[in-house]
């Protein structure tokens, strides 16, 4: 079993015991809360990394579009100069 599966199974067992009216120790509750917090933090960090990658891709696309715009503007200016010379 993976560590995540073990943690999930343990949490399920703890909830089952609580439903039956059996008690679990305060230390166990604290441990489960810490495990849950760690797992939540880990997921949030993964989401943050994904967001950073997506932001990087968006920035790269913006840079590419700006470069194309500058190229098109330069070409348009050159065409305008050539038309002016022909007149």
Contact map, one row per residue, 1 for C-alpha under 8 A:
111011000000000000000000000000000000000000000000000000000000000000000000000000000000000
111111000000000000000000000000000000000000000000000000000000000000000000000000000000000
111111100000000000000000000000000000000000000000000000000000000000000000000000000000000
011111110000000000000000000000000000000000000000000000000000000000000000000000000000000
111111111000000000000000000000000000000000000000000000000000000000000000000000000000000
111111111100000000000000000000000000000000000000000000000000000000000000000000000000000
001111111110000000000000000000000010000000000000000000000000000000000000000000000000000
000111111111000000000000000000000000000000000000000000000000000000000000000000000000000
000011111111100000000000000000000000000000000000000000000000000000000000000000000000000
000001111111110000000000000000000000000000000000000000000000000000000000000000000000000
000000111111111000000000000000010000000000000000000000000000000000000000000000000000000
000000011111111100000000000000000000000000000000000000000000000000000000000000000000000
000000001111111110000000000000000000000000000000000000000000000000000000000000000000000
000000000111111111000001000000000000000000000000000000000000000000000000000000000000000
000000000011111111100000000000000000000000000000000000000000000000000000000000000000000
000000000001111111110000000000000000000000000000000000000000000000000000000000000000000
000000000000111111111111000000000000000000000000000000000000000000000000000000000000000
000000000000011111111111000000000000000000000000000000000000000000000000000000000000000
000000000000001111111100000000000000000000000000000000000000000000000000000000000000000
000000000000000111111100000000000000000000000000000000000000000000000000000000000000000
000000000000000011111110000000000000000000000000000000000000000000000000000000000000000
000000000000000011111111000000000000000000000000000000000000000000000000000000000000000
000000000000000011001111100000000000000000000000000000000000000000000000000000000000000
000000000000010011000111110110000000000000000000000000000000000000000000000000000000000
000000000000000000000011111110000000000000000000000000000000000000000000000000000000000
000000000000000000000001111111000000000000000000000000000000000000000000000000000000000
000000000000000000000000111111100000000000000000000000000000000000000000000000000000000
000000000000000000000001111111110000000000000000000000000000000000000000000000000000000
000000000000000000000001111111111000000000000000000000000000000000000000000000000000000
000000000000000000000000011111111100000000000000000000000000000000000000000000000000000
000000000000000000000000001111111110000000000000000000000000000000000000000000000000000
000000000010000000000000000111111111000000000000000000000000000000000000000000000000000
000000000000000000000000000011111111100000000000000000000000000000000000000000000000000
000000000000000000000000000001111111110000000000000000000000000000000000000000000000000
000000100000000000000000000000111111111000000000000000000000000000000000000000000000000
000000000000000000000000000000011111111100000000000000000000000000000000000000000000000
000000000000000000000000000000001111111110000000000000000000000000000000000000000000000
000000000000000000000000000000000111111111000000000000000000000000000000000000000000000
000000000000000000000000000000000011111111100000000000000000000000000000000000000000000
000000000000000000000000000000000001111111110000000000000000000000000000000000000000000
000000000000000000000000000000000000111111111000000000000000000000000000000000000000000
000000000000000000000000000000000000011111111100000000000000000000000000000000000000000
000000000000000000000000000000000000001111111110000000000000000000000000000000000000000
000000000000000000000000000000000000000111111111000000000000000000000000000000000000000
000000000000000000000000000000000000000011111111100000000000000000000000000000000000000
000000000000000000000000000000000000000001111111110000000000000000000000000000000000000
000000000000000000000000000000000000000000111111111000000000000000000000000000000000000
000000000000000000000000000000000000000000011111111100000000000000000000000000000000000
000000000000000000000000000000000000000000001111111110000000000000000000000000000000000
000000000000000000000000000000000000000000000111111111000000000000000000000000000000000
000000000000000000000000000000000000000000000011111111100000000000000000000000000000000
000000000000000000000000000000000000000000000001111111110000000000000000000000000000000
000000000000000000000000000000000000000000000000111111111000000000000000000000000000000
000000000000000000000000000000000000000000000000011111111100000000000000000000000000000
000000000000000000000000000000000000000000000000001111111110000000000000000000000000000
000000000000000000000000000000000000000000000000000111111111000000000000000000000000000
000000000000000000000000000000000000000000000000000011111111100000000000000000000000000
000000000000000000000000000000000000000000000000000001111111110000000000000000000000000
000000000000000000000000000000000000000000000000000000111111111000000000000000000000000
000000000000000000000000000000000000000000000000000000011111111100000000000000000000000
000000000000000000000000000000000000000000000000000000001111111110000000000000000000000
000000000000000000000000000000000000000000000000000000000111111111000000000000000000000
000000000000000000000000000000000000000000000000000000000011111111100000000000000000000
000000000000000000000000000000000000000000000000000000000001111111110000000000000000000
000000000000000000000000000000000000000000000000000000000000111111111000000000000000000
000000000000000000000000000000000000000000000000000000000000011111111100000000000000000
000000000000000000000000000000000000000000000000000000000000001111111110000000000000000
000000000000000000000000000000000000000000000000000000000000000111111111000000000000000
000000000000000000000000000000000000000000000000000000000000000011111111100000000000000
000000000000000000000000000000000000000000000000000000000000000001111111110000000000000
000000000000000000000000000000000000000000000000000000000000000000111111111000000000000
000000000000000000000000000000000000000000000000000000000000000000011111111100000000000
000000000000000000000000000000000000000000000000000000000000000000001111111110000000000
000000000000000000000000000000000000000000000000000000000000000000000111111111000000000
000000000000000000000000000000000000000000000000000000000000000000000011111111100000000
000000000000000000000000000000000000000000000000000000000000000000000001111111110000000
000000000000000000000000000000000000000000000000000000000000000000000000111111111000000
000000000000000000000000000000000000000000000000000000000000000000000000011111111100000
000000000000000000000000000000000000000000000000000000000000000000000000001111111110000
000000000000000000000000000000000000000000000000000000000000000000000000000111111111000
000000000000000000000000000000000000000000000000000000000000000000000000000011111111100
000000000000000000000000000000000000000000000000000000000000000000000000000001111111110
000000000000000000000000000000000000000000000000000000000000000000000000000000111111111
000000000000000000000000000000000000000000000000000000000000000000000000000000011111111
000000000000000000000000000000000000000000000000000000000000000000000000000000001111111
000000000000000000000000000000000000000000000000000000000000000000000000000000000111111
000000000000000000000000000000000000000000000000000000000000000000000000000000000011111
